[in-house]
Amino acid sequence: MAAEQKKAPGEGGRIMAWFYRNIAGPATTENAIQGGSHQARDLWKQDLERRKQWSREQRERKRAEREARRG
């Protein structure tokens, strides 16, 4: 036990660490659209593209508003 790590208060012990790593850990997006039907993957890709387009439009709108305020 010479190499014990100091833990922050409230961090939990071995059981909580195992639970977080194996059950409640951070979500991963690797191979997120693998599996399911071909149609479901295509719909997911279309939805993602629509969301990206909406974000681009919002950034452009905000940029235009900032430019209008300046000039």
LINHUTA-V46487 format. One record per residue. BURIAL is b if it has 24 or more other C-alpha atoms within 12 Angstrom, else e. D_FIRST is the distance of its C-alpha to the first C-alpha in whole Angstrom. Layout:
BEGIN
burial,d_first
BURIAL,D_FIRST
BURIAL,D_FIRST
END
This chain:
BEGIN
burial,d_first
e,0
e,4
e,6
e,6
e,10
e,12
e,14
e,18
e,20
e,21
e,19
e,18
e,15
e,15
e,18
e,20
e,18
e,20
e,23
e,23
e,23
e,25
e,27
e,28
e,27
e,29
e,33
e,33
e,37
e,37
e,40
e,40
e,44
e,43
e,45
e,48
e,51
e,53
e,55
e,52
e,50
e,53
e,53
e,50
e,51
e,54
e,52
e,50
e,53
e,54
e,51
e,51
e,55
e,55
e,52
e,54
e,57
e,55
e,54
e,58
e,59
e,57
e,58
e,61
e,61
e,59
e,62
e,65
e,64
e,63
e,67
END
